[in-house]
Amino acid sequence: MDLKTKNAQILIVDDAQDNIEVLKKILGQEDFKTHALTDGSKVPTFLQAQKIDLILLGFGMPDRNGLEICRQLKKHADTEEIPIIMITMANHKNDIIESFEAGAVDYVTHPFEPAELLSRVRSHLRNHFLYEELRHHIIENARLKREYERFLRHELKNLLTPIQGYAEVLKYKNNLDETSTEYVSYIFEGTQKFLHLIEDLKQIEDLENGDVPIRITTFKLLPVLKEVIEDFQTQTTKTLLDVPEEITLIGDRVLLRNALAHLAKNAYEHVQNLNDPTQNTITFRAGTLENSIQIEINNRGPEVPVEACETFFQKFNSKNKSGGVGLGTTYVFWVVKIHNGNISVSSNPQNGTTVTLSLPLKPHDDAL
């Protein structure tokens, strides 16, 4: 027997005590640690107290149907990865199909064939343990990456802060000539941009890791958009607002306003240097669709290539953008994600570029 599957914890759930005894005897040949329940309603509580590596689950039980239990376990993060092998009758083909649709990885039929049953159990246990090991490595690598990035940001900030401080002191020296004063200003502004970049990276990492506190409020969308537009509107750009006054958002006002500001800034920058007045238009639209609020920000500037749309929300996606390093749209992506929303971008020569946000009318029960 594979060392990784030895002493694996297996839960048998079946209302037939005879089935349980037969399964325990077969599984005992491999030194598996078995547990048994005849009441399917007790499975969730049992799994909270005992770590289980695989479940053998009876299809039909009077107290609670096996399919119902399987679906419930697959809906929760703590139990969705436990492989479930359904126990069915040999001549019930529909039971097998329904079992797979409910999330079971396999099935065994009654009466049991010991060699076949053990082979199926061993196979799914090996897959389960390999998956667990892979997930552990992924989590550990992500943790090490975060620590490295945090250390790098800290060290860069420590190096840049005194340079900026000395540059600021020199800016106010009266004995510097005009050229020296200009150079000192470049140093000060350059270090300031670098420090802002470090802070932006920290904000995105905090959003990715769920370390940003979320303050849920209810607020009107239109006043927020008017605030944002006021920050970026120029004399050469035309802005259209198609947003009903009654549109209300439920979420963190600060985070959502910052996200809308990043998208507005991106849209205005995309058209700011265009000579064609018909292209210098930014349109904000909003409305409700089923159980969500749809917000669109459209600019009539040049088409964004398909490959750029595909990486639009990735870090450092500054290609085909007039300024910045490509962190603004990544920030937006994570703000929308933690609000259980969706975001997409489309672009073509006829309609320009449109970023669409879809936010739920109310938070999910397990959200935020």
C-alpha positions in Angstrom: 0.0 0.0 0.0 1.1 3.5 -0.8 2.6 5.1 2.4 0.6 8.3 1.7 -2.7 6.4 1.8 -1.8 4.4 4.9 -3.9 5.3 7.9 -6.2 7.4 5.7 -9.4 8.4 7.5 -12.5 7.1 5.7 -16.1 7.9 6.6 -18.8 5.4 5.7 -22.4 6.9 5.6 -25.1 4.3 5.1 -28.4 3.5 6.8 -27.8 -0.2 6.3 -25.7 -1.5 9.1 -24.8 -4.7 7.2 -23.3 -2.6 4.4 -21.2 -0.7 6.9 -19.8 -3.9 8.5 -18.9 -5.3 5.1 -17.2 -2.1 4.0 -15.3 -1.9 7.3 -14.0 -5.4 6.8 -12.9 -4.8 3.3 -11.2 -1.5 4.1 -9.6 -3.0 7.2 -7.4 -5.1 4.8 -5.5 -1.9 4.0 -5.3 -0.5 7.5 -7.5 2.4 6.7 -9.1 4.2 9.7 -12.8 3.9 9.3 -15.7 5.8 10.8 -19.4 5.1 10.3 -22.7 7.0 10.4 -26.1 5.6 9.8 -27.7 9.1 10.0 -26.8 11.3 7.1 -27.9 14.5 8.8 -25.0 14.1 11.2 -22.3 14.3 8.5 -21.6 18.1 8.6 -21.3 18.1 12.4 -19.0 15.0 12.3 -16.7 16.6 9.7 -16.3 19.7 11.9 -14.8 17.5 14.6 -12.9 14.9 12.5 -10.6 15.3 9.5 -11.7 12.8 6.8 -9.8 12.0 3.6 -12.6 10.1 1.7 -16.3 9.4 2.1 -18.3 6.3 1.0 -21.8 7.7 0.9 -25.1 5.7 0.5 -27.2 6.9 -2.3 -30.6 6.3 -0.8 -31.2 6.9 2.9 -34.6 7.5 4.5 -33.4 10.4 6.8 -31.4 12.3 4.2 -30.7 11.5 0.5 -27.1 10.9 -0.3 -27.3 13.3 -3.3 -28.5 16.0 -1.0 -25.5 15.4 1.4 -23.1 15.3 -1.5 -24.3 18.6 -2.9 -24.2 20.3 0.5 -20.6 19.2 1.1 -19.5 20.4 -2.3 -20.9 23.9 -1.6 -18.6 24.6 1.4 -14.9 25.3 1.2 -14.1 23.2 4.2 -15.5 20.0 2.7 -15.7 20.5 -1.1 -12.3 18.8 -1.7 -13.1 15.6 0.1 -13.6 12.9 -2.5 -17.0 11.2 -2.3 -17.6 7.7 -3.7 -21.3 6.9 -3.9 -22.7 3.5 -3.0 -25.4 2.5 -5.5 -27.3 -0.6 -6.7 -25.7 -2.3 -9.7 -28.8 -1.9 -11.9 -29.5 1.7 -11.1 -27.8 3.6 -14.0 -29.6 6.9 -13.3 -28.3 6.9 -9.7 -24.7 6.8 -11.1 -25.3 9.7 -13.4 -27.0 11.8 -10.7 -24.1 11.0 -8.4 -21.5 12.4 -10.8 -23.7 15.5 -11.3 -23.9 16.1 -7.6 -20.1 16.1 -7.3 -19.1 12.5 -6.5 -15.8 11.4 -8.0 -16.8 7.7 -8.4 -19.2 5.0 -7.4 -19.2 1.4 -6.1 -22.1 -1.0 -6.5 -23.7 -3.3 -4.0 -23.0 -6.2 -3.6 -19.3 -5.1 -3.2 -16.4 -6.6 -5.1 -13.5 -6.1 -2.6 -10.6 -5.8 -5.1 -12.5 -3.3 -7.2 -13.6 -1.3 -4.2 -10.1 -1.1 -2.7 -8.6 -0.2 -6.1 -11.1 2.7 -6.5 -10.5 3.9 -2.9 -6.7 3.8 -3.2 -6.8 5.7 -6.5 -8.9 8.5 -5.2 -6.9 8.7 -2.0 -3.7 9.1 -3.9 -5.3 11.8 -6.0 -6.6 13.5 -2.9 -3.2 13.5 -1.1 -1.4 14.7 -4.2 -3.8 17.6 -4.5 -3.4 18.4 -0.9 0.4 18.4 -1.3 0.2 20.6 -4.3 -2.2 23.1 -2.6 0.2 23.2 0.4 3.1 24.1 -2.0 1.1 26.7 -3.8 0.0 28.4 -0.5 3.6 28.2 0.8 5.0 29.7 -2.4 2.4 32.5 -2.2 3.4 33.2 1.4 7.1 33.4 0.5 6.4 35.6 -2.4 4.4 38.0 -0.2 7.2 38.1 2.4 9.8 38.8 -0.3 7.7 41.6 -1.8 7.0 43.1 1.6 10.7 43.0 2.5 11.6 44.6 -0.9 9.1 47.4 -0.5 10.4 48.1 3.0 14.0 48.2 1.9 13.3 50.4 -1.1 11.2 52.8 1.0 14.1 53.1 3.6 16.5 53.9 0.8 14.3 56.4 -1.0 12.9 58.4 1.9 16.2 60.1 2.9 17.0 60.9 -0.8 13.6 62.6 -1.1 14.2 64.4 2.2 17.6 65.7 1.2 16.2 66.8 -2.2 13.4 68.7 -0.5 16.0 70.5 1.7 18.1 71.4 -1.3 15.0 72.8 -3.1 14.8 75.7 -0.7 18.5 76.5 -0.8 19.0 80.1 -2.1 22.5 79.5 -3.4 21.6 77.0 -6.1 21.6 78.1 -9.7 18.6 77.5 -11.9 19.9 74.3 -13.4 20.8 72.8 -10.1 17.4 73.7 -8.7 15.7 72.0 -11.7 17.8 68.8 -11.2 16.9 68.7 -7.5 13.2 69.0 -8.4 13.6 66.1 -10.7 15.1 64.0 -8.0 12.4 65.0 -5.5 9.5 64.2 -8.0 11.1 61.0 -9.1 11.5 59.6 -5.6 8.0 60.8 -4.8 6.6 58.8 -7.7 8.6 55.7 -6.7 7.3 56.0 -3.1 3.7 56.3 -4.5 4.3 53.1 -6.6 5.5 51.2 -3.5 2.3 52.3 -1.7 0.1 51.3 -4.7 1.7 47.8 -4.7 1.0 47.5 -1.0 -2.6 48.4 -1.5 -3.1 45.8 -4.2 -1.4 43.1 -2.1 -3.6 43.9 0.8 -6.7 43.6 -1.5 -5.4 40.3 -2.9 -4.9 38.9 0.6 -8.2 40.2 2.1 -6.3 42.5 4.5 -8.4 45.6 3.6 -11.2 46.4 6.1 -14.5 46.7 4.3 -17.0 49.4 5.6 -20.4 48.7 4.1 -22.7 51.7 3.5 -25.6 52.5 1.2 -25.0 55.5 -1.1 -26.1 57.1 -4.3 -23.9 56.5 -7.4 -24.6 59.8 -9.2 -23.0 62.1 -6.6 -19.9 59.9 -6.5 -19.5 60.0 -10.2 -19.9 63.8 -10.3 -17.1 64.0 -7.7 -14.9 61.8 -9.8 -15.6 63.6 -13.1 -14.8 67.0 -11.4 -11.2 65.7 -10.7 -10.5 64.7 -14.4 -12.7 66.8 -16.6 -10.8 69.0 -19.1 -11.9 71.8 -21.4 -11.3 69.7 -24.5 -13.2 66.7 -23.2 -17.0 66.2 -23.3 -18.6 64.2 -20.6 -22.0 62.5 -20.8 -23.8 61.2 -17.7 -26.6 58.7 -18.2 -27.1 57.6 -14.6 -30.5 57.7 -12.9 -30.6 59.5 -9.5 -32.1 56.5 -7.8 -29.2 54.1 -8.5 -27.9 53.0 -5.1 -24.8 51.0 -4.3 -24.2 48.8 -1.2 -20.5 48.6 -0.4 -17.4 50.4 0.7 -17.9 54.0 -0.6 -14.2 54.9 -0.4 -13.0 51.7 -2.2 -15.7 52.0 -4.9 -15.1 55.7 -5.4 -11.3 55.1 -5.8 -12.0 52.3 -8.3 -14.3 54.6 -10.4 -11.7 57.3 -10.2 -9.0 55.0 -11.6 -11.3 54.0 -14.5 -12.3 57.6 -15.2 -8.6 58.7 -15.2 -7.8 55.9 -17.6 -10.6 56.9 -19.9 -9.8 60.7 -19.9 -6.1 60.0 -20.5 -7.0 57.8 -23.5 -8.5 60.7 -25.3 -6.7 63.7 -24.0 -4.2 64.2 -26.9 -6.7 63.5 -29.7 -7.3 66.2 -32.3 -10.6 64.8 -33.5 -13.3 66.4 -31.3 -15.8 63.6 -32.0 -13.4 61.2 -30.1 -13.1 63.4 -27.0 -16.2 62.1 -25.3 -16.4 60.1 -22.1 -19.8 58.5 -21.3 -20.9 57.2 -17.9 -24.0 54.9 -17.9 -25.7 52.9 -15.2 -28.7 50.8 -14.8 -30.1 47.6 -13.2 -30.0 44.2 -14.8 -31.7 41.3 -13.0 -30.0 41.3 -9.5 -27.1 43.6 -10.3 -26.2 47.2 -11.1 -24.3 47.7 -14.4 -21.9 50.6 -14.7 -20.3 51.4 -18.0 -17.5 53.9 -18.7 -17.0 54.5 -22.4 -14.4 56.6 -24.2 -14.4 57.1 -28.0 -10.7 57.0 -28.3 -8.6 54.6 -30.5 -9.4 50.9 -30.3 -7.5 49.0 -27.6 -5.9 45.9 -29.2 -7.4 42.5 -28.3 -4.2 41.4 -26.6 -4.2 44.5 -24.4 -7.9 43.9 -23.5 -6.9 40.4 -22.4 -4.3 41.8 -19.9 -6.2 44.9 -19.0 -6.6 44.1 -15.3 -3.2 42.5 -14.8 -0.4 44.2 -12.9 2.0 46.5 -14.9 -0.3 46.4 -18.0 0.9 49.9 -19.1 1.2 49.0 -22.8 -1.0 51.2 -25.0 -1.7 53.5 -22.1 -0.6 57.1 -22.0 0.7 57.2 -18.5 1.2 55.2 -15.3 2.6 51.8 -14.7 -0.6 49.8 -15.1 -1.7 49.3 -11.5 -4.9 51.3 -11.5 -7.0 48.7 -13.4 -5.6 45.9 -11.2 -6.8 47.9 -8.1 -10.2 48.2 -9.7 -10.4 44.4 -10.4 -9.8 43.5 -6.8 -12.2 46.1 -5.4 -14.9 44.7 -7.7 -14.0 41.2 -6.8 -14.2 41.7 -3.0 -17.7 43.2 -3.6 -18.7 40.0 -5.4 -18.9 41.7 -8.7 -17.6 41.3 -12.2 -15.6 43.6 -14.5 -14.8 43.4 -18.2 -13.5 45.5 -21.1 -14.4 45.6 -24.7 -13.0 47.8 -27.6 -13.7 48.3 -31.3 -13.4 51.1 -33.8 -17.1 51.9 -34.0 -17.9 52.2 -30.2 -14.5 52.9 -28.6 -13.5 51.3 -25.4 -16.0 50.3 -22.6 -15.3 49.1 -19.1 -18.3 47.4 -17.6 -18.7 46.8 -13.8 -21.5 44.5 -12.5 -22.1 44.9 -8.8 -24.8 42.9 -6.8 -27.8 44.9 -5.7 -27.1 43.5 -2.2 -24.1 41.6 -0.8 -24.2 37.8 -0.8 -24.8 36.2 2.6 -21.1 35.1 2.8 -19.7 38.3 1.2 -17.6 41.0 2.7 
